[in-house]
Structure formats: structure tokens, C-alpha cells
């Protein structure tokens, strides 16, 4: 089959836009902040995204606490991760775009299909446009973004792409990092907040043995934590099911996303089990703190920022050592 739209669908009463080809099926819920609710590897017949088993998709009021409404999937986080301030006003946790309805339209072009969505901030005068494309039967979902400052003033911001991914003890995380910073940890097995280490080995201390951070433990580890990859040599992250030899790599431009957040939930947060591999425009997640550290971005009045990412599904690998981009061609090695 060639890439196509599947029209007229809904999920839990919410209109769904679907694009698919022989390799992938992508389901978008524009009303829920443009959420990507499914990214299905058709070869493995498996949704790569994690879904909250106790929270189905539902419409959240603006300013709601993200964690209490989070159904999983892939969200866009802007203009902050944690609670922060912008021009004297309070910004909600995980920003504002995830809880506002987005506009959406389907497009067909020579050799492919797209779902084009856009959302606008309530407090932050900004528009985020995202174009998701499938070309032919390639196992690549292209995500093309355009962020615009609609204000008459400069707009400081943080922007994170937040896909929550389903895991098992057979999964492995790969990324080309030198330095990692422990941002959050609920258990010594995942480090201590503020600690730095050289990827992939979290060194032994008096309270823990050394640990290979590439390996996903079982859910009875009862731990969770978030680590920043602050010394990325290239712009990619990957998650591989070593039993099936299949996985997902995310390729992103370092010029826009110089850091990656590795959110690891191994049974220790609300009983959930997943990993999120997230490109971020800066760190930490709190906008005020990132500005003070000189790591927030800023757009001038009317200025735009564009980025192109590739979500690549691959097979025949047990680990990833490189993701190479050459124009429209992406190779996972």
C-alpha cells in the first residue's frame, strides 16, 4: 500500500486524524493539544507509544495539572516544563499547548500524506505548527515544526518534544552523550539529583552498585528518575527491543535541541512503566531557572524557529551506534 489518510475516525469521542503506509500508522488527536496517541510499527504489530492504563484520552481544562490528565502518547511541551513565569504571569506545569485544542487538516502530496496541526498559547503569544508526513512506504515519520513569536516583545521559552514509549526489561536506550546530569531521582539506583556522570555508566557509591543506564530494569525496580543528556555529540536518541531486534530512533537538529531528557519510570511513579526520550531546546525544565543559567531560547517579535525531526522505525538491530541523515535519507546503524 502507499501512504494514505483514513478518514472519519474517533477515539473516546475525540476526532482522530490517521495517516498510514505499509510500515507505520500514526493517529493524532488535535483537540488534545495535537497529541499523537498512536505510532504503530506495523511489521511488529505494536504501538511504540505508552498509554496510561487508568486514564483514557479526555479533554483537560487549561492550566490543569498535566500528570493527573496524562493519557500517555506524544505531547508538545511549551513554553516551560515546570511551573514558571512569563512577563509577570504564572505558567502551568508542562506548559500550555498540551491542554488547548489545535487546528488540523489533512494534506496529500506527490508521494505522501500529511497531518498539519497548529496550536496557540494562551499566556505565551506564540504559535506552534507541526506537519507530520509519511512518504511512500518508508518506515519514517517526518515531523516538521515552525514556532512563531506573535508578541511585540521578545519571547523566552523552553520547548520539549515528549513521546512516552512502551518498554520491557528487554529494551535498551542508546544516545551519543558524553555528560549526563541527574535532574530528578526517587531512588539511589537512578542517581542523586545534581550528580553528573559519563554515559552510560552510573558509577558505584556506598548506597548503590554501578549501573549500565542503557538497560531498562523490570517494573518491580520501583524507581523513577530523569536525566539530562547535556553533552550530546549528535542529535539522536534510540530505544531498541533487543528480543525482537526492532526499535525507534528520533533524529533531531542539535542547533534547536541541544539537550535530551531521559525520563525513566520503572514502577516507582504511580505504578507506571515507561521511558520518554525527549529532545529539548534547553534545560532545566523550569523556564526561570533556565533563563538564569543562560540556557533558555528567545525569539524576537515576529521571529520564527523551524526544525525537522525524523522518527525512524528499524529492524535487525540490538543496539544503535549512529543515526545518519543525508537529506531525506535516514540510516540507523
C-alpha positions in Angstrom: 0.0 0.0 0.0 1.1 3.6 -0.5 0.7 6.3 2.2 -2.9 7.3 2.7 -5.4 9.0 5.1 -8.0 7.1 7.0 -11.0 9.5 7.4 -13.9 9.6 9.8 -12.4 8.0 12.9 -12.7 9.0 16.6 -11.2 7.7 19.8 -13.2 8.0 23.0 -15.4 10.5 21.3 -12.5 12.7 20.1 -11.9 13.2 16.4 -8.8 11.4 15.1 -6.7 12.1 12.1 -4.9 9.0 10.8 -2.1 8.5 8.3 -0.6 5.2 7.4 1.5 3.2 5.0 2.8 -0.3 4.9 5.3 0.4 7.7 3.5 2.8 10.1 0.2 4.0 11.4 0.0 7.4 13.1 -3.1 8.6 15.0 -3.4 12.3 16.0 -6.0 13.9 18.4 -5.9 17.6 17.5 -8.4 18.5 20.3 -5.9 17.2 22.9 -3.1 19.6 22.2 -2.2 17.9 18.9 -1.4 14.7 20.8 0.0 11.8 18.8 -1.9 8.9 20.5 -0.6 6.0 18.3 2.7 5.4 16.5 2.3 1.8 15.3 5.1 -0.4 13.9 3.1 -2.5 11.5 5.8 -5.0 11.0 5.8 -5.9 14.7 2.1 -5.1 15.0 2.9 -3.0 18.1 2.2 0.6 19.2 5.5 2.1 20.2 3.9 4.7 22.5 3.0 4.1 26.1 -0.6 4.5 27.2 -1.8 5.2 30.8 -4.0 2.2 31.7 -6.0 4.2 34.1 -6.5 7.5 32.2 -8.1 7.3 28.7 -7.9 10.3 26.4 -10.1 13.2 27.7 -10.2 17.0 27.3 -8.4 18.9 30.0 -9.2 22.4 31.2 -6.5 25.0 30.6 -4.0 25.0 33.4 -4.8 21.5 34.6 -2.1 19.5 36.3 -0.6 17.6 33.5 0.2 14.4 35.5 -3.4 14.0 36.5 -4.7 14.2 33.0 -1.9 12.5 31.1 -3.0 9.6 29.0 0.4 8.9 27.5 1.4 9.3 23.9 3.4 12.1 22.4 2.8 15.7 23.6 4.4 19.1 22.8 5.7 21.0 25.9 6.0 24.8 25.6 7.0 27.4 26.9 8.2 25.7 30.1 8.4 22.3 31.6 7.9 23.0 35.3 5.8 25.9 36.8 7.4 29.2 35.8 6.7 32.8 35.0 6.4 34.9 31.8 6.0 38.7 31.8 4.8 38.5 35.4 2.2 35.8 34.8 2.3 32.2 36.1 2.8 29.4 33.5 1.3 26.0 34.2 3.2 22.8 34.7 4.3 21.3 31.4 3.3 24.5 29.6 0.1 25.4 27.9 -0.1 23.8 24.5 -0.9 20.3 25.6 -4.3 21.4 27.1 -5.6 23.6 24.3 -7.3 22.4 21.1 -5.3 22.6 17.9 -6.4 23.2 14.3 -5.9 20.4 11.9 -6.1 19.5 8.3 -5.1 16.6 6.1 -2.9 17.0 3.0 -1.9 14.8 0.1 1.2 15.5 -1.9 3.2 13.7 -4.6 4.4 10.5 -2.9 2.9 11.0 0.5 0.4 12.3 3.0 0.5 14.7 6.0 -1.5 15.8 9.0 -0.9 19.5 9.7 -1.7 20.8 13.1 -1.2 24.1 14.9 -1.8 25.4 18.4 -1.5 28.8 20.0 -0.5 29.7 23.6 -2.9 31.4 26.0 -0.3 33.2 28.1 2.6 32.9 25.8 1.8 34.8 22.5 3.1 32.0 20.2 2.0 29.6 17.5 3.5 26.1 17.1 2.8 24.4 13.7 3.6 20.8 13.2 3.5 18.8 9.9 3.6 15.0 10.2 4.5 13.3 6.9 4.7 9.8 5.6 6.4 9.2 2.3 5.5 6.1 0.3 6.0 3.0 2.4 9.1 4.3 4.2 9.3 3.5 8.0 10.0 7.1 8.8 7.6 9.7 10.2 8.8 13.2 9.4 7.9 16.0 11.9 8.4 19.5 10.5 7.9 22.3 13.0 7.6 26.1 12.8 7.4 28.1 16.0 6.4 31.8 15.8 6.5 34.6 18.3 3.2 36.5 18.0 4.2 39.1 20.6 5.5 42.6 20.3 8.2 41.7 22.9 10.9 39.1 22.9 9.6 35.7 23.9 11.8 33.5 26.2 10.9 29.8 26.2 11.7 26.2 26.7 10.4 23.6 24.2 10.4 19.9 24.6 9.1 17.0 22.5 7.6 14.5 24.8 7.0 10.9 23.5 6.3 8.3 26.2 7.5 4.9 24.9 6.4 1.4 25.9 9.2 -0.7 27.4 10.1 -4.1 28.7 13.2 -5.5 30.5 14.5 -6.4 27.0 14.7 -2.7 26.0 17.9 -0.7 25.6 18.4 3.1 25.5 21.1 4.5 23.2 22.2 8.1 22.8 25.5 9.8 21.8 26.1 11.6 25.1 29.3 12.4 27.0 27.9 14.0 30.1 24.7 13.2 31.9 23.1 15.3 34.7 20.7 13.7 37.2 17.7 16.1 37.3 15.3 14.0 39.3 15.7 10.7 41.2 13.4 8.9 43.6 15.9 6.1 44.3 19.7 5.9 44.6 19.7 3.3 41.9 19.0 6.1 39.5 21.5 8.6 41.0 21.2 11.6 43.2 19.8 14.9 42.0 22.6 17.2 40.8 25.0 14.3 40.2 26.9 14.1 36.9 28.4 11.0 35.2 29.8 9.8 31.9 27.2 7.9 29.8 26.4 5.0 30.0 27.7 4.0 33.5 26.3 5.5 36.6 29.2 4.8 39.0 29.0 2.9 42.2 28.7 4.6 45.6 28.3 3.5 49.1 24.5 3.3 48.5 24.4 1.6 45.1 26.3 -0.6 42.7 27.5 0.7 39.3 24.7 0.6 36.7 24.5 0.5 32.9 21.9 3.2 32.2 21.2 1.7 28.8 19.4 -1.2 30.3 15.7 -1.0 31.2 15.0 -2.8 34.5 11.8 -4.6 35.3 8.8 -2.7 36.7 9.4 -4.1 40.2 12.5 -1.9 40.4 10.1 0.6 41.9 12.2 3.6 40.9 11.9 6.7 38.7 14.2 9.5 37.6 15.0 12.0 34.9 18.5 12.6 33.5 19.7 15.3 31.2 22.0 14.5 28.3 23.9 17.8 28.3 26.9 16.7 26.2 25.3 15.4 23.0 27.7 14.8 20.1 24.9 14.2 17.7 21.2 14.8 17.7 19.5 11.4 18.2 18.1 9.0 20.7 17.0 5.4 20.3 15.1 2.7 22.1 15.5 -0.9 21.0 13.7 -4.1 21.9 16.6 -6.4 22.0 14.5 -9.6 21.9 12.6 -8.6 18.7 15.5 -6.6 17.2 13.2 -3.7 16.5 13.2 -0.1 17.7 12.6 3.6 17.3 15.2 6.3 16.7 14.5 10.0 16.9 16.8 12.2 14.8 16.7 16.0 15.7 18.8 19.1 15.0 21.2 19.9 17.8 21.1 23.6 16.8 17.5 23.7 18.0 17.5 20.9 20.6 21.0 20.8 22.3 19.8 18.6 25.2 17.7 15.5 25.7 15.7 14.5 28.7 15.6 10.7 29.6 12.6 10.2 31.8 12.7 6.7 33.3 9.7 5.2 35.1 10.3 1.7 36.4 7.3 1.1 38.6 8.1 3.8 41.1 5.8 6.6 39.9 2.1 5.8 40.2 2.8 2.2 39.3 3.6 3.1 35.7 6.3 1.6 33.5 7.7 3.6 30.5 10.5 5.7 29.1 10.4 9.1 27.5 13.2 10.2 25.2 12.8 13.9 24.7 14.7 16.5 22.6 14.7 19.9 24.5 15.7 23.4 23.5 17.4 24.0 26.8 17.5 22.9 30.5 16.5 22.6 33.3 12.7 22.4 32.7 11.8 25.4 34.7 11.9 28.5 32.5 13.0 30.9 35.2 15.9 28.7 36.1 16.9 28.1 32.5 16.9 31.8 31.8 19.1 32.5 34.9 21.5 29.8 33.7 21.6 31.3 30.1 20.1 28.1 28.6 16.6 29.3 27.6 16.0 30.3 24.0 14.4 33.6 22.9 12.5 34.7 19.8 12.2 38.3 18.8 8.9 39.9 17.9 7.6 38.1 14.8 10.6 35.8 14.6 10.2 32.1 13.8 12.2 29.0 14.5 12.0 25.8 12.3 13.1 22.3 13.0 12.8 18.9 11.2 12.8 15.7 13.1 12.6 12.1 11.9 11.0 9.2 13.9 12.6 6.1 12.3 11.4 2.6 13.0 14.1 0.0 12.3 14.7 -3.8 12.5 17.6 -6.2 12.7 19.5 -4.4 15.5 20.1 -5.0 19.2 21.8 -1.6 19.8 22.2 1.7 17.9 25.6 3.3 17.5 24.7 6.0 14.9 21.8 7.7 13.2 22.9 9.3 9.9 20.9 11.9 8.0 21.5 12.8 4.3 18.7 14.9 3.1 15.6 12.8 3.0 17.5 9.6 3.8 18.0 8.4 7.3 20.1 5.4 8.3 20.1 3.8 11.7 23.3 1.8 12.4 
